[in-house]
Amino acid sequence: MPVRVRDESTGHEHNWPNDDVPEGLTVLDGEPTEDAYGVPRPPVYAAPKALEDQTVPELRDTAEKSGVDLAGATKKAEIVAKISEEQK
């Protein structure tokens, strides 16, 4: 039986085909996988967090995924500045 899940790394929600949910996905208890007519609910895509709203571990993860070198950046403001520089 399908379950509704949220991907913790992206915030996206979607249906998972069974209750054998892999790590990184959270089951949304009580969330229906179908609408009142039996039509599967579509995925929900969360907007990415602004850099200023991310925690330092999230910023480090963002930098790693973007290939940003954080050498010398130890404070949140410094990390945000380095990532912002690279995204220009």
C-alpha positions in Angstrom: 0.0 0.0 0.0 1.5 3.4 -1.0 2.4 5.9 1.7 3.0 9.7 1.5 6.7 10.6 2.3 8.8 13.7 2.5 12.4 13.8 1.3 14.3 15.4 4.2 17.1 16.7 2.0 14.8 18.6 -0.3 11.5 19.0 1.5 9.7 17.5 -1.5 6.7 15.3 -0.8 5.5 12.4 -3.0 4.0 8.9 -2.9 6.2 5.9 -2.1 5.0 2.5 -3.4 5.1 0.6 0.0 5.9 1.1 3.6 9.6 0.0 3.2 10.8 3.6 3.2 14.6 4.2 2.8 16.6 6.4 5.0 16.2 10.1 4.3 12.5 9.8 3.6 9.9 10.5 6.4 6.5 8.9 6.3 3.8 11.5 6.7 1.3 9.7 8.9 -2.3 10.4 8.1 -1.5 12.0 4.7 -3.6 10.4 2.0 -1.9 9.2 -1.2 -5.0 9.7 -3.3 -7.7 12.3 -3.6 -11.4 11.7 -2.9 -11.7 10.2 -6.5 -8.8 7.7 -6.1 -6.4 9.8 -8.2 -2.9 9.7 -6.9 -1.7 12.9 -5.3 1.0 14.7 -7.3 4.4 15.5 -5.8 4.9 18.7 -3.9 8.1 20.5 -4.4 9.4 22.7 -1.6 11.1 26.0 -2.5 14.7 25.9 -1.5 15.7 27.7 1.7 17.4 31.1 1.3 21.1 30.9 2.3 20.5 33.1 5.3 17.8 30.8 6.5 20.0 27.7 6.4 21.9 26.3 9.3 25.7 26.0 9.1 25.5 22.2 8.4 23.0 22.9 5.6 25.2 25.6 4.2 28.2 23.3 4.2 26.1 20.7 2.4 25.0 23.3 -0.1 28.6 24.3 -0.7 29.7 20.7 -1.1 26.9 20.0 -3.7 27.8 23.2 -5.5 31.5 22.6 -5.5 32.2 25.7 -3.4 35.5 25.8 -1.5 34.9 27.0 2.0 38.6 27.3 3.0 38.9 30.0 5.6 35.2 30.3 6.1 34.2 29.3 9.7 31.3 31.7 10.6 27.9 31.5 9.0 28.2 35.0 7.4 31.5 34.0 5.8 30.1 30.7 4.5 27.0 32.6 3.0 29.4 35.1 1.4 31.5 32.4 -0.2 28.5 30.5 -1.6 26.9 33.8 -2.8 30.2 34.7 -4.6 30.3 31.4 -6.4 26.6 31.7 -7.5 27.1 35.0 -9.3 
